[in-house]
Amino acid sequence: MNELPSNPQLNLTDANGSVLIPSDFRLGNYVQSKEWGEMAQVQSIEKIDNRIDIRVKGHIHSIVKGKYFDLIPVELTEDKLLSFGFKKFIHELGFEEDKCVEFENGIISIVDWGNGFILSNSFSFKLRVKIKYVHQLQNIVYCLTGQEIILSDK
């Protein structure tokens, strides 16, 4: 069975220079520009004829097939998890130097076994979702709670 994406007009992925897939993003998600480097939130997304316009920091970044596009997803790191208010716990597993790091915010738990972040509901891993980018974390928390996660001012 072939499944069509829920919003096929936002799946324009032939822009040069970016792995960003517009249908993965929503307003408020953080992206990063290769040009200015820092994280900033998506302010608007609009489909116009043969392009998609994404407004970030007041500037329009247009996705056009075959043209250069500089917005990229923001890699999820320990520092970013902490800046979103997650608390860090280290769990010793009883073996020499075997441990895992858990990040918890009262809503979800994210575990790092040393090979990437995994959303989990417990160590039994009945639920296991690998999270690579900040926008994925934002979207999961929003889906579960209807609330945005916010960067702390620490």
ChimeraX attribute file (.defattr): number of C-alpha atoms within 10 A of each C-alpha:
attribute: neighborCount
match mode: 1-to-1
recipient: residues
	/A:1	3
	/A:2	4
	/A:3	5
	/A:4	7
	/A:5	10
	/A:6	9
	/A:7	10
	/A:8	9
	/A:9	15
	/A:10	19
	/A:11	15
	/A:12	17
	/A:13	16
	/A:14	17
	/A:15	19
	/A:16	14
	/A:17	14
	/A:18	17
	/A:19	14
	/A:20	21
	/A:21	16
	/A:22	19
	/A:23	16
	/A:24	14
	/A:25	20
	/A:26	16
	/A:27	13
	/A:28	18
	/A:29	22
	/A:30	22
	/A:31	22
	/A:32	19
	/A:33	18
	/A:34	12
	/A:35	8
	/A:36	10
	/A:37	13
	/A:38	11
	/A:39	17
	/A:40	16
	/A:41	16
	/A:42	19
	/A:43	17
	/A:44	14
	/A:45	20
	/A:46	13
	/A:47	13
	/A:48	10
	/A:49	8
	/A:50	11
	/A:51	17
	/A:52	21
	/A:53	17
	/A:54	21
	/A:55	17
	/A:56	22
	/A:57	10
	/A:58	10
	/A:59	10
	/A:60	14
	/A:61	17
	/A:62	22
	/A:63	27
	/A:64	18
	/A:65	15
	/A:66	11
	/A:67	12
	/A:68	14
	/A:69	20
	/A:70	20
	/A:71	22
	/A:72	19
	/A:73	22
	/A:74	22
	/A:75	14
	/A:76	17
	/A:77	14
	/A:78	14
	/A:79	9
	/A:80	15
	/A:81	19
	/A:82	17
	/A:83	15
	/A:84	18
	/A:85	18
	/A:86	21
	/A:87	14
	/A:88	17
	/A:89	12
	/A:90	12
	/A:91	11
	/A:92	12
	/A:93	10
	/A:94	8
	/A:95	7
	/A:96	7
	/A:97	8
	/A:98	10
	/A:99	15
	/A:100	14
	/A:101	16
	/A:102	21
	/A:103	21
	/A:104	17
	/A:105	15
	/A:106	9
	/A:107	10
	/A:108	16
	/A:109	19
	/A:110	25
	/A:111	24
	/A:112	17
	/A:113	13
	/A:114	9
	/A:115	8
	/A:116	13
	/A:117	23
	/A:118	19
	/A:119	21
	/A:120	18
	/A:121	16
	/A:122	13
	/A:123	11
	/A:124	8
	/A:125	11
	/A:126	9
	/A:127	11
	/A:128	16
	/A:129	14
	/A:130	16
	/A:131	17
	/A:132	16
	/A:133	17
	/A:134	20
	/A:135	22
	/A:136	20
	/A:137	20
	/A:138	20
	/A:139	20
	/A:140	17
	/A:141	16
	/A:142	13
	/A:143	11
	/A:144	10
	/A:145	11
	/A:146	10
	/A:147	11
	/A:148	14
	/A:149	18
	/A:150	11
	/A:151	12
	/A:152	11
	/A:153	7
	/A:154	7
